[in-house]
Amino acid sequence: MDRAIALFLDMMSAERGTSRHTRAAYGRDLETLAAFLTRRGADLRTATQEDLSGYMRFLNQQGMAASTVARQLSSLRHFYKFLLLEEQRDDNPTDGLKRPQTQRPLPKLLSLAETEALIEAAQNLPQATQAAKAKRARAICLIEVLYATGLRVSELVSLPRAAMDGPLLIVRGKGGRDRMVPLSEPARMAVADWQGLQNAMEKTSNYLFPTGGTSGHLTRQRFNQILDDLAERAGIDKTRVSPHVLRHAFATHLVERGADLRAVQQMLGHADISTTQIYAHVLDERKKQLVAKGHPLAQIESLPNTQETE
């Protein structure tokens, strides 16, 4: 290992208290850079900004993820700042290097048809006995409310009976923040049917989905089992179905139909709009379709060829 790298790693341990794994990652990054510079006839200690820009391009050409390239750049910045402070250089060649844009992966998603198939699977559950009727009504209520509101699974299974306020659902989310989410007509009907059945069976509880367990309400694990069963009945790979996937389906289908990202943010209970930005790709696609359909110049290529006449 280059002596400068060894000294840098010692400093990171003694002064910054970095972990062994972090120091090992820094060391690998810098040794990879050193090997690249050697092939270019350059040196780690005297590398120029142009040398380091070439290294960044090399990493991108290798198909590395933006997050990996960003980590490498972080290693370089720390190292050359160390050389500057140690007066082994009089500049920091990483100052002008740009951090690569990192993108959050797009969420897994169910199509509208697949979501409807899940709801239909719940509606087609057997109801020969009173217990079977109750399981069917609960399954319908769970999936209708989840798809209508995009609740987190923990919010859904622990909903109090008092959460219903006419056409709205009052939800207590992260940080104890309350938000109001409108309920669709099918969801309101499903809640009414489920509560009516509960009342007829004289089962009272503070929770909308009560159980006899220690929590007093349906568990996340049991709801996942219900979804797995519905996915199998709907002919959908159950590994593609989860409460979180249905939450994403709710948001994506809303945005596809013109909902504003701010409104979706409020309904999902995101504290920051940046979290909701993962659905911006839907807006971008919708804008492209609007331009393709509505802008007169977008149709030029499809027009028949014409010839000038005198």
C-alpha positions as protocol buffer text, in pm:
chain_id: "A"
residue {
  index: 1
  type: MET
  ca { x: 0 y: 0 z: 0 }
}
residue {
  index: 2
  type: ASP
  ca { x: 120 y: 353 z: -81 }
}
residue {
  index: 3
  type: ARG
  ca { x: 261 y: 522 z: 231 }
}
residue {
  index: 4
  type: ALA
  ca { x: 33 y: 825 z: 181 }
}
residue {
  index: 5
  type: ILE
  ca { x: -271 y: 595 z: 185 }
}
residue {
  index: 6
  type: ALA
  ca { x: -146 y: 421 z: 501 }
}
residue {
  index: 7
  type: LEU
  ca { x: -98 y: 754 z: 679 }
}
residue {
  index: 8
  type: PHE
  ca { x: -441 y: 873 z: 566 }
}
residue {
  index: 9
  type: LEU
  ca { x: -609 y: 559 z: 701 }
}
residue {
  index: 10
  type: ASP
  ca { x: -425 y: 593 z: 1031 }
}
residue {
  index: 11
  type: MET
  ca { x: -553 y: 950 z: 1060 }
}
residue {
  index: 12
  type: MET
  ca { x: -911 y: 840 z: 982 }
}
residue {
  index: 13
  type: SER
  ca { x: -886 y: 586 z: 1262 }
}
residue {
  index: 14
  type: ALA
  ca { x: -717 y: 805 z: 1523 }
}
residue {
  index: 15
  type: GLU
  ca { x: -892 y: 1137 z: 1463 }
}
residue {
  index: 16
  type: ARG
  ca { x: -1223 y: 1043 z: 1303 }
}
residue {
  index: 17
  type: GLY
  ca { x: -1286 y: 710 z: 1472 }
}
residue {
  index: 18
  type: THR
  ca { x: -1397 y: 549 z: 1145 }
}
residue {
  index: 19
  type: SER
  ca { x: -1483 y: 181 z: 1151 }
}
residue {
  index: 20
  type: ARG
  ca { x: -1259 y: -93 z: 1018 }
}
residue {
  index: 21
  type: HIS
  ca { x: -1500 y: -158 z: 730 }
}
residue {
  index: 22
  type: THR
  ca { x: -1502 y: 210 z: 629 }
}
residue {
  index: 23
  type: ARG
  ca { x: -1123 y: 229 z: 636 }
}
residue {
  index: 24
  type: ALA
  ca { x: -1102 y: -88 z: 426 }
}
residue {
  index: 25
  type: ALA
  ca { x: -1340 y: 66 z: 169 }
}
residue {
  index: 26
  type: TYR
  ca { x: -1131 y: 386 z: 156 }
}
residue {
  index: 27
  type: GLY
  ca { x: -816 y: 180 z: 109 }
}
residue {
  index: 28
  type: ARG
  ca { x: -964 y: -23 z: -177 }
}
residue {
  index: 29
  type: ASP
  ca { x: -1092 y: 292 z: -350 }
}
residue {
  index: 30
  type: LEU
  ca { x: -757 y: 466 z: -329 }
}
residue {
  index: 31
  type: GLU
  ca { x: -560 y: 163 z: -443 }
}
residue {
  index: 32
  type: THR
  ca { x: -791 y: 130 z: -743 }
}
residue {
  index: 33
  type: LEU
  ca { x: -729 y: 495 z: -823 }
}
residue {
  index: 34
  type: ALA
  ca { x: -352 y: 450 z: -781 }
}
residue {
  index: 35
  type: ALA
  ca { x: -352 y: 160 z: -1028 }
}
residue {
  index: 36
  type: PHE
  ca { x: -554 y: 365 z: -1279 }
}
residue {
  index: 37
  type: LEU
  ca { x: -317 y: 661 z: -1249 }
}
residue {
  index: 38
  type: THR
  ca { x: -12 y: 438 z: -1290 }
}
residue {
  index: 39
  type: ARG
  ca { x: -151 y: 311 z: -1622 }
}
residue {
  index: 40
  type: ARG
  ca { x: -185 y: 673 z: -1733 }
}
residue {
  index: 41
  type: GLY
  ca { x: 169 y: 755 z: -1628 }
}
residue {
  index: 42
  type: ALA
  ca { x: 43 y: 967 z: -1337 }
}
residue {
  index: 43
  type: ASP
  ca { x: 95 y: 952 z: -961 }
}
residue {
  index: 44
  type: LEU
  ca { x: -149 y: 939 z: -670 }
}
residue {
  index: 45
  type: ARG
  ca { x: 8 y: 1231 z: -482 }
}
residue {
  index: 46
  type: THR
  ca { x: 45 y: 1462 z: -782 }
}
residue {
  index: 47
  type: ALA
  ca { x: -273 y: 1372 z: -973 }
}
residue {
  index: 48
  type: THR
  ca { x: -446 y: 1663 z: -1144 }
}
residue {
  index: 49
  type: GLN
  ca { x: -815 y: 1741 z: -1165 }
}
residue {
  index: 50
  type: GLU
  ca { x: -806 y: 1617 z: -1525 }
}
residue {
  index: 51
  type: ASP
  ca { x: -660 y: 1285 z: -1404 }
}
residue {
  index: 52
  type: LEU
  ca { x: -937 y: 1246 z: -1149 }
}
residue {
  index: 53
  type: SER
  ca { x: -1206 y: 1346 z: -1401 }
}
residue {
  index: 54
  type: GLY
  ca { x: -1071 y: 1071 z: -1626 }
}
residue {
  index: 55
  type: TYR
  ca { x: -1102 y: 828 z: -1337 }
}
residue {
  index: 56
  type: MET
  ca { x: -1465 y: 927 z: -1279 }
}
residue {
  index: 57
  type: ARG
  ca { x: -1540 y: 870 z: -1647 }
}
residue {
  index: 58
  type: PHE
  ca { x: -1366 y: 533 z: -1625 }
}
residue {
  index: 59
  type: LEU
  ca { x: -1587 y: 429 z: -1332 }
}
residue {
  index: 60
  type: ASN
  ca { x: -1901 y: 533 z: -1520 }
}
residue {
  index: 61
  type: GLN
  ca { x: -1789 y: 339 z: -1827 }
}
residue {
  index: 62
  type: GLN
  ca { x: -1759 y: 28 z: -1610 }
}
residue {
  index: 63
  type: GLY
  ca { x: -2133 y: 50 z: -1549 }
}
residue {
  index: 64
  type: MET
  ca { x: -2097 y: 119 z: -1178 }
}
residue {
  index: 65
  type: ALA
  ca { x: -2401 y: 243 z: -989 }
}
residue {
  index: 66
  type: ALA
  ca { x: -2412 y: 616 z: -922 }
}
residue {
  index: 67
  type: SER
  ca { x: -2408 y: 546 z: -548 }
}
residue {
  index: 68
  type: THR
  ca { x: -2083 y: 348 z: -584 }
}
residue {
  index: 69
  type: VAL
  ca { x: -1919 y: 625 z: -788 }
}
residue {
  index: 70
  type: ALA
  ca { x: -2036 y: 877 z: -527 }
}
residue {
  index: 71
  type: ARG
  ca { x: -1871 y: 673 z: -252 }
}
residue {
  index: 72
  type: GLN
  ca { x: -1546 y: 660 z: -451 }
}
residue {
  index: 73
  type: LEU
  ca { x: -1556 y: 1037 z: -494 }
}
residue {
  index: 74
  type: SER
  ca { x: -1605 y: 1075 z: -120 }
}
residue {
  index: 75
  type: SER
  ca { x: -1294 y: 865 z: -59 }
}
residue {
  index: 76
  type: LEU
  ca { x: -1094 y: 1083 z: -298 }
}
residue {
  index: 77
  type: ARG
  ca { x: -1212 y: 1405 z: -138 }
}
residue {
  index: 78
  type: HIS
  ca { x: -1117 y: 1291 z: 211 }
}
residue {
  index: 79
  type: PHE
  ca { x: -776 y: 1172 z: 90 }
}
residue {
  index: 80
  type: TYR
  ca { x: -678 y: 1486 z: -100 }
}
residue {
  index: 81
  type: LYS
  ca { x: -806 y: 1708 z: 181 }
}
residue {
  index: 82
  type: PHE
  ca { x: -572 y: 1512 z: 409 }
}
residue {
  index: 83
  type: LEU
  ca { x: -277 y: 1573 z: 172 }
}
residue {
  index: 84
  type: LEU
  ca { x: -363 y: 1943 z: 164 }
}
residue {
  index: 85
  type: LEU
  ca { x: -377 y: 1972 z: 543 }
}
residue {
  index: 86
  type: GLU
  ca { x: -51 y: 1780 z: 572 }
}
residue {
  index: 87
  type: GLU
  ca { x: 104 y: 2028 z: 327 }
}
residue {
  index: 88
  type: GLN
  ca { x: 190 y: 1751 z: 84 }
}
residue {
  index: 89
  type: ARG
  ca { x: -9 y: 1942 z: -178 }
}
residue {
  index: 90
  type: ASP
  ca { x: -103 y: 2305 z: -220 }
}
residue {
  index: 91
  type: ASP
  ca { x: -442 y: 2235 z: -376 }
}
residue {
  index: 92
  type: ASN
  ca { x: -727 y: 1987 z: -366 }
}
residue {
  index: 93
  type: PRO
  ca { x: -789 y: 1844 z: -717 }
}
residue {
  index: 94
  type: THR
  ca { x: -1132 y: 1710 z: -617 }
}
residue {
  index: 95
  type: ASP
  ca { x: -1279 y: 2059 z: -560 }
}
residue {
  index: 96
  type: GLY
  ca { x: -1420 y: 2083 z: -912 }
}
residue {
  index: 97
  type: LEU
  ca { x: -1541 y: 1723 z: -942 }
}
residue {
  index: 98
  type: LYS
  ca { x: -1916 y: 1681 z: -957 }
}
residue {
  index: 99
  type: ARG
  ca { x: -2099 y: 1424 z: -751 }
}
residue {
  index: 100
  type: PRO
  ca { x: -2290 y: 1179 z: -975 }
}
residue {
  index: 101
  type: GLN
  ca { x: -2667 y: 1195 z: -952 }
}
residue {
  index: 102
  type: THR
  ca { x: -2803 y: 912 z: -742 }
}
residue {
  index: 103
  type: GLN
  ca { x: -3152 y: 790 z: -820 }
}
residue {
  index: 104
  type: ARG
  ca { x: -3385 y: 607 z: -592 }
}
residue {
  index: 105
  type: PRO
  ca { x: -3504 y: 281 z: -747 }
}
residue {
  index: 106
  type: LEU
  ca { x: -3857 y: 290 z: -879 }
}
residue {
  index: 107
  type: PRO
  ca { x: -4102 y: 107 z: -654 }
}
residue {
  index: 108
  type: LYS
  ca { x: -4243 y: -231 z: -744 }
}
residue {
  index: 109
  type: LEU
  ca { x: -4590 y: -188 z: -881 }
}
residue {
  index: 110
  type: LEU
  ca { x: -4912 y: -367 z: -964 }
}
residue {
  index: 111
  type: SER
  ca { x: -5114 y: -262 z: -1266 }
}
residue {
  index: 112
  type: LEU
  ca { x: -5471 y: -141 z: -1229 }
}
residue {
  index: 113
  type: ALA
  ca { x: -5596 y: -472 z: -1372 }
}
residue {
  index: 114
  type: GLU
  ca { x: -5391 y: -672 z: -1120 }
}
residue {
  index: 115
  type: THR
  ca { x: -5516 y: -459 z: -832 }
}
residue {
  index: 116
  type: GLU
  ca { x: -5874 y: -511 z: -944 }
}
residue {
  index: 117
  type: ALA
  ca { x: -5805 y: -885 z: -968 }
}
residue {
  index: 118
  type: LEU
  ca { x: -5694 y: -888 z: -602 }
}
residue {
  index: 119
  type: ILE
  ca { x: -6012 y: -710 z: -496 }
}
residue {
  index: 120
  type: GLU
  ca { x: -6221 y: -950 z: -703 }
}
residue {
  index: 121
  type: ALA
  ca { x: -6040 y: -1245 z: -540 }
}
residue {
  index: 122
  type: ALA
  ca { x: -6145 y: -1112 z: -200 }
}
residue {
  index: 123
  type: GLN
  ca { x: -6504 y: -1069 z: -318 }
}
residue {
  index: 124
  type: ASN
  ca { x: -6508 y: -1430 z: -442 }
}
residue {
  index: 125
  type: LEU
  ca { x: -6397 y: -1581 z: -112 }
}
residue {
  index: 126
  type: PRO
  ca { x: -6636 y: -1851 z: 19 }
}
residue {
  index: 127
  type: GLN
  ca { x: -6910 y: -1746 z: 258 }
}
residue {
  index: 128
  type: ALA
  ca { x: -7092 y: -2069 z: 342 }
}
residue {
  index: 129
  type: THR
  ca { x: -7057 y: -2018 z: 717 }
}
residue {
  index: 130
  type: GLN
  ca { x: -7071 y: -1716 z: 945 }
}
residue {
  index: 131
  type: ALA
  ca { x: -6697 y: -1743 z: 1009 }
}
residue {
  index: 132
  type: ALA
  ca { x: -6629 y: -1759 z: 635 }
}
residue {
  index: 133
  type: LYS
  ca { x: -6850 y: -1453 z: 579 }
}
residue {
  index: 134
  type: ALA
  ca { x: -6651 y: -1265 z: 842 }
}
residue {
  index: 135
  type: LYS
  ca { x: -6316 y: -1358 z: 681 }
}
residue {
  index: 136
  type: ARG
  ca { x: -6446 y: -1250 z: 340 }
}
residue {
  index: 137
  type: ALA
  ca { x: -6581 y: -916 z: 470 }
}
residue {
  index: 138
  type: ARG
  ca { x: -6255 y: -846 z: 654 }
}
residue {
  index: 139
  type: ALA
  ca { x: -6041 y: -927 z: 350 }
}
residue {
  index: 140
  type: ILE
  ca { x: -6252 y: -701 z: 127 }
}
residue {
  index: 141
  type: CYS
  ca { x: -6238 y: -420 z: 383 }
}
residue {
  index: 142
  type: LEU
  ca { x: -5860 y: -451 z: 427 }
}
residue {
  index: 143
  type: ILE
  ca { x: -5774 y: -440 z: 59 }
}
residue {
  index: 144
  type: GLU
  ca { x: -6032 y: -175 z: -33 }
}
residue {
  index: 145
  type: VAL
  ca { x: -5917 y: 58 z: 245 }
}
residue {
  index: 146
  type: LEU
  ca { x: -5548 y: 2 z: 167 }
}
residue {
  index: 147
  type: TYR
  ca { x: -5589 y: 67 z: -205 }
}
residue {
  index: 148
  type: ALA
  ca { x: -5817 y: 366 z: -141 }
}
residue {
  index: 149
  type: THR
  ca { x: -5582 y: 536 z: 105 }
}
residue {
  index: 150
  type: GLY
  ca { x: -5225 y: 411 z: 58 }
}
residue {
  index: 151
  type: LEU
  ca { x: -5185 y: 361 z: 433 }
}
residue {
  index: 152
  type: ARG
  ca { x: -4871 y: 208 z: 578 }
}
residue {
  index: 153
  type: VAL
  ca { x: -4945 y: -148 z: 686 }
}
residue {
  index: 154
  type: SER
  ca { x: -4889 y: -59 z: 1053 }
}
residue {
  index: 155
  type: GLU
  ca { x: -5143 y: 223 z: 1018 }
}
residue {
  index: 156
  type: LEU
  ca { x: -5395 y: -4 z: 848 }
}
residue {
  index: 157
  type: VAL
  ca { x: -5399 y: -300 z: 1087 }
}
residue {
  index: 158
  type: SER
  ca { x: -5413 y: -75 z: 1395 }
}
residue {
  index: 159
  type: LEU
  ca { x: -5692 y: 156 z: 1274 }
}
residue {
  index: 160
  type: PRO
  ca { x: -5930 y: 242 z: 1556 }
}
residue {
  index: 161
  type: ARG
  ca { x: -6303 y: 212 z: 1492 }
}
residue {
  index: 162
  type: ALA
  ca { x: -6329 y: 584 z: 1562 }
}
residue {
  index: 163
  type: ALA
  ca { x: -6101 y: 662 z: 1266 }
}
residue {
  index: 164
  type: MET
  ca { x: -6401 y: 690 z: 1036 }
}
residue {
  index: 165
  type: ASP
  ca { x: -6530 y: 1046 z: 1004 }
}
residue {
  index: 166
  type: GLY
  ca { x: -6791 y: 1042 z: 731 }
}
residue {
  index: 167
  type: PRO
  ca { x: -6615 y: 1020 z: 394 }
}
residue {
  index: 168
  type: LEU
  ca { x: -6274 y: 1070 z: 560 }
}
residue {
  index: 169
  type: LEU
  ca { x: -6034 y: 849 z: 747 }
}
residue {
  index: 170
  type: ILE
  ca { x: -5835 y: 1010 z: 1029 }
}
residue {
  index: 171
  type: VAL
  ca { x: -5496 y: 840 z: 1046 }
}
residue {
  index: 172
  type: ARG
  ca { x: -5224 y: 880 z: 1306 }
}
residue {
  index: 173
  type: GLY
  ca { x: -4895 y: 832 z: 1126 }
}
residue {
  index: 174
  type: LYS
  ca { x: -4525 y: 862 z: 1199 }
}
residue {
  index: 175
  type: GLY
  ca { x: -4429 y: 1107 z: 1470 }
}
residue {
  index: 176
  type: GLY
  ca { x: -4785 y: 1108 z: 1603 }
}
residue {
  index: 177
  type: ARG
  ca { x: -4899 y: 1332 z: 1317 }
}
residue {
  index: 178
  type: ASP
  ca { x: -5266 y: 1302 z: 1222 }
}
residue {
  index: 179
  type: ARG
  ca { x: -5378 y: 1332 z: 861 }
}
residue {
  index: 180
  type: MET
  ca { x: -5714 y: 1302 z: 687 }
}
residue {
  index: 181
  type: VAL
  ca { x: -5746 y: 1077 z: 384 }
}
residue {
  index: 182
  type: PRO
  ca { x: -6062 y: 1060 z: 171 }
}
residue {
  index: 183
  type: LEU
  ca { x: -6223 y: 719 z: 133 }
}
residue {
  index: 184
  type: SER
  ca { x: -6363 y: 596 z: -197 }
}
residue {
  index: 185
  type: GLU
  ca { x: -6723 y: 479 z: -214 }
}
residue {
  index: 186
  type: PRO
  ca { x: -6624 y: 108 z: -246 }
}
residue {
  index: 187
  type: ALA
  ca { x: -6399 y: 144 z: 59 }
}
residue {
  index: 188
  type: ARG
  ca { x: -6674 y: 312 z: 264 }
}
residue {
  index: 189
  type: MET
  ca { x: -6917 y: 35 z: 171 }
}
residue {
  index: 190
  type: ALA
  ca { x: -6659 y: -231 z: 263 }
}
residue {
  index: 191
  type: VAL
  ca { x: -6604 y: -69 z: 604 }
}
residue {
  index: 192
  type: ALA
  ca { x: -6979 y: -45 z: 664 }
}
residue {
  index: 193
  type: ASP
  ca { x: -7031 y: -412 z: 570 }
}
residue {
  index: 194
  type: TRP
  ca { x: -6746 y: -525 z: 794 }
}
residue {
  index: 195
  type: GLN
  ca { x: -6861 y: -317 z: 1092 }
}
residue {
  index: 196
  type: GLY
  ca { x: -7220 y: -430 z: 1043 }
}
residue {
  index: 197
  type: LEU
  ca { x: -7109 y: -792 z: 1053 }
}
residue {
  index: 198
  type: GLN
  ca { x: -6902 y: -727 z: 1365 }
}
residue {
  index: 199
  type: ASN
  ca { x: -7200 y: -565 z: 1535 }
}
residue {
  index: 200
  type: ALA
  ca { x: -7428 y: -855 z: 1437 }
}
residue {
  index: 201
  type: MET
  ca { x: -7178 y: -1097 z: 1592 }
}
residue {
  index: 202
  type: GLU
  ca { x: -7171 y: -873 z: 1904 }
}
residue {
  index: 203
  type: LYS
  ca { x: -6795 y: -837 z: 1886 }
}
residue {
  index: 204
  type: THR
  ca { x: -6686 y: -505 z: 2022 }
}
residue {
  index: 205
  type: SER
  ca { x: -6337 y: -361 z: 2014 }
}
residue {
  index: 206
  type: ASN
  ca { x: -6161 y: -28 z: 1986 }
}
residue {
  index: 207
  type: TYR
  ca { x: -5992 y: -151 z: 1669 }
}
residue {
  index: 208
  type: LEU
  ca { x: -6142 y: -179 z: 1322 }
}
residue {
  index: 209
  type: PHE
  ca { x: -5966 y: -514 z: 1270 }
}
residue {
  index: 210
  type: PRO
  ca { x: -5969 y: -677 z: 1616 }
}
residue {
  index: 211
  type: THR
  ca { x: -5811 y: -1008 z: 1715 }
}
residue {
  index: 212
  type: GLY
  ca { x: -5763 y: -1197 z: 2039 }
}
residue {
  index: 213
  type: GLY
  ca { x: -5386 y: -1149 z: 2032 }
}
residue {
  index: 214
  type: THR
  ca { x: -5177 y: -942 z: 2269 }
}
residue {
  index: 215
  type: SER
  ca { x: -5188 y: -633 z: 2045 }
}
residue {
  index: 216
  type: GLY
  ca { x: -5565 y: -648 z: 2021 }
}
residue {
  index: 217
  type: HIS
  ca { x: -5561 y: -595 z: 1645 }
}
residue {
  index: 218
  type: LEU
  ca { x: -5465 y: -780 z: 1327 }
}
residue {
  index: 219
  type: THR
  ca { x: -5091 y: -832 z: 1292 }
}
residue {
  index: 220
  type: ARG
  ca { x: -4885 y: -735 z: 989 }
}
residue {
  index: 221
  type: GLN
  ca { x: -4782 y: -1098 z: 946 }
}
residue {
  index: 222
  type: ARG
  ca { x: -5144 y: -1217 z: 931 }
}
residue {
  index: 223
  type: PHE
  ca { x: -5232 y: -948 z: 678 }
}
residue {
  index: 224
  type: ASN
  ca { x: -4939 y: -1058 z: 462 }
}
residue {
  index: 225
  type: GLN
  ca { x: -5077 y: -1413 z: 473 }
}
residue {
  index: 226
  type: ILE
  ca { x: -5418 y: -1282 z: 362 }
}
residue {
  index: 227
  type: LEU
  ca { x: -5256 y: -1099 z: 70 }
}
residue {
  index: 228
  type: ASP
  ca { x: -5058 y: -1410 z: -29 }
}
residue {
  index: 229
  type: ASP
  ca { x: -5382 y: -1609 z: -43 }
}
residue {
  index: 230
  type: LEU
  ca { x: -5558 y: -1342 z: -251 }
}
residue {
  index: 231
  type: ALA
  ca { x: -5262 y: -1318 z: -490 }
}
residue {
  index: 232
  type: GLU
  ca { x: -5269 y: -1694 z: -544 }
}
residue {
  index: 233
  type: ARG
  ca { x: -5644 y: -1686 z: -609 }
}
residue {
  index: 234
  type: ALA
  ca { x: -5596 y: -1394 z: -852 }
}
residue {
  index: 235
  type: GLY
  ca { x: -5320 y: -1576 z: -1042 }
}
residue {
  index: 236
  type: ILE
  ca { x: -5052 y: -1321 z: -944 }
}
residue {
  index: 237
  type: ASP
  ca { x: -4705 y: -1418 z: -825 }
}
residue {
  index: 238
  type: LYS
  ca { x: -4730 y: -1361 z: -450 }
}
residue {
  index: 239
  type: THR
  ca { x: -4370 y: -1236 z: -435 }
}
residue {
  index: 240
  type: ARG
  ca { x: -4494 y: -930 z: -627 }
}
residue {
  index: 241
  type: VAL
  ca { x: -4770 y: -850 z: -378 }
}
residue {
  index: 242
  type: SER
  ca { x: -4728 y: -682 z: -40 }
}
residue {
  index: 243
  type: PRO
  ca { x: -4894 y: -401 z: 156 }
}
residue {
  index: 244
  type: HIS
  ca { x: -4613 y: -168 z: 48 }
}
residue {
  index: 245
  type: VAL
  ca { x: -4665 y: -258 z: -320 }
}
residue {
  index: 246
  type: LEU
  ca { x: -5035 y: -171 z: -287 }
}
residue {
  index: 247
  type: ARG
  ca { x: -4936 y: 160 z: -123 }
}
residue {
  index: 248
  type: HIS
  ca { x: -4722 y: 233 z: -429 }
}
residue {
  index: 249
  type: ALA
  ca { x: -5006 y: 126 z: -660 }
}
residue {
  index: 250
  type: PHE
  ca { x: -5240 y: 372 z: -485 }
}
residue {
  index: 251
  type: ALA
  ca { x: -4995 y: 660 z: -535 }
}
residue {
  index: 252
  type: THR
  ca { x: -4892 y: 573 z: -891 }
}
residue {
  index: 253
  type: HIS
  ca { x: -5247 y: 521 z: -1015 }
}
residue {
  index: 254
  type: LEU
  ca { x: -5346 y: 857 z: -863 }
}
residue {
  index: 255
  type: VAL
  ca { x: -5059 y: 1040 z: -1035 }
}
residue {
  index: 256
  type: GLU
  ca { x: -5135 y: 865 z: -1365 }
}
residue {
  index: 257
  type: ARG
  ca { x: -5483 y: 1015 z: -1346 }
}
residue {
  index: 258
  type: GLY
  ca { x: -5366 y: 1368 z: -1282 }
}
residue {
  index: 259
  type: ALA
  ca { x: -5323 y: 1393 z: -904 }
}
residue {
  index: 260
  type: ASP
  ca { x: -5082 y: 1658 z: -780 }
}
residue {
  index: 261
  type: LEU
  ca { x: -4767 y: 1531 z: -606 }
}
residue {
  index: 262
  type: ARG
  ca { x: -4839 y: 1758 z: -308 }
}
residue {
  index: 263
  type: ALA
  ca { x: -5179 y: 1598 z: -259 }
}
residue {
  index: 264
  type: VAL
  ca { x: -5027 y: 1250 z: -286 }
}
residue {
  index: 265
  type: GLN
  ca { x: -4759 y: 1352 z: -34 }
}
residue {
  index: 266
  type: GLN
  ca { x: -5026 y: 1454 z: 217 }
}
residue {
  index: 267
  type: MET
  ca { x: -5229 y: 1137 z: 170 }
}
residue {
  index: 268
  type: LEU
  ca { x: -4923 y: 912 z: 202 }
}
residue {
  index: 269
  type: GLY
  ca { x: -4809 y: 1100 z: 513 }
}
residue {
  index: 270
  type: HIS
  ca { x: -4465 y: 1184 z: 375 }
}
residue {
  index: 271
  type: ALA
  ca { x: -4300 y: 1454 z: 586 }
}
residue {
  index: 272
  type: ASP
  ca { x: -4089 y: 1571 z: 289 }
}
residue {
  index: 273
  type: ILE
  ca { x: -4193 y: 1609 z: -76 }
}
residue {
  index: 274
  type: SER
  ca { x: -3858 y: 1461 z: -180 }
}
residue {
  index: 275
  type: THR
  ca { x: -3984 y: 1120 z: -65 }
}
residue {
  index: 276
  type: THR
  ca { x: -4282 y: 1151 z: -297 }
}
residue {
  index: 277
  type: GLN
  ca { x: -4058 y: 1245 z: -590 }
}
residue {
  index: 278
  type: ILE
  ca { x: -4016 y: 876 z: -678 }
}
residue {
  index: 279
  type: TYR
  ca { x: -4353 y: 911 z: -854 }
}
residue {
  index: 280
  type: ALA
  ca { x: -4226 y: 1197 z: -1071 }
}
residue {
  index: 281
  type: HIS
  ca { x: -4140 y: 946 z: -1346 }
}
residue {
  index: 282
  type: VAL
  ca { x: -4514 y: 892 z: -1388 }
}
residue {
  index: 283
  type: LEU
  ca { x: -4564 y: 1265 z: -1437 }
}
residue {
  index: 284
  type: ASP
  ca { x: -4279 y: 1275 z: -1690 }
}
residue {
  index: 285
  type: GLU
  ca { x: -4436 y: 993 z: -1890 }
}
residue {
  index: 286
  type: ARG
  ca { x: -4777 y: 1160 z: -1879 }
}
residue {
  index: 287
  type: LYS
  ca { x: -4626 y: 1486 z: -2005 }
}
residue {
  index: 288
  type: LYS
  ca { x: -4467 y: 1301 z: -2297 }
}
residue {
  index: 289
  type: GLN
  ca { x: -4803 y: 1147 z: -2387 }
}
residue {
  index: 290
  type: LEU
  ca { x: -4978 y: 1484 z: -2366 }
}
residue {
  index: 291
  type: VAL
  ca { x: -4719 y: 1641 z: -2597 }
}
residue {
  index: 292
  type: ALA
  ca { x: -4738 y: 1349 z: -2840 }
}
residue {
  index: 293
  type: LYS
  ca { x: -5118 y: 1375 z: -2855 }
}
residue {
  index: 294
  type: GLY
  ca { x: -5170 y: 1749 z: -2833 }
}
residue {
  index: 295
  type: HIS
  ca { x: -4872 y: 1936 z: -2977 }
}
residue {
  index: 296
  type: PRO
  ca { x: -4910 y: 2005 z: -3350 }
}
residue {
  index: 297
  type: LEU
  ca { x: -4541 y: 1960 z: -3425 }
}
residue {
  index: 298
  type: ALA
  ca { x: -4540 y: 1617 z: -3260 }
}
residue {
  index: 299
  type: GLN
  ca { x: -4762 y: 1492 z: -3540 }
}
residue {
  index: 300
  type: ILE
  ca { x: -4544 y: 1605 z: -3828 }
}
residue {
  index: 301
  type: GLU
  ca { x: -4369 y: 1273 z: -3876 }
}
residue {
  index: 302
  type: SER
  ca { x: -4703 y: 1096 z: -3919 }
}
residue {
  index: 303
  type: LEU
  ca { x: -4830 y: 1335 z: -4186 }
}
residue {
  index: 304
  type: PRO
  ca { x: -4828 y: 1213 z: -4548 }
}
residue {
  index: 305
  type: ASN
  ca { x: -4556 y: 1351 z: -4773 }
}
residue {
  index: 306
  type: THR
  ca { x: -4667 y: 1648 z: -4981 }
}
residue {
  index: 307
  type: GLN
  ca { x: -4517 y: 1813 z: -5288 }
}
residue {
  index: 308
  type: GLU
  ca { x: -4519 y: 2181 z: -5365 }
}
residue {
  index: 309
  type: THR
  ca { x: -4738 y: 2285 z: -5654 }
}
residue {
  index: 310
  type: GLU
  ca { x: -4693 y: 2596 z: -5863 }
}
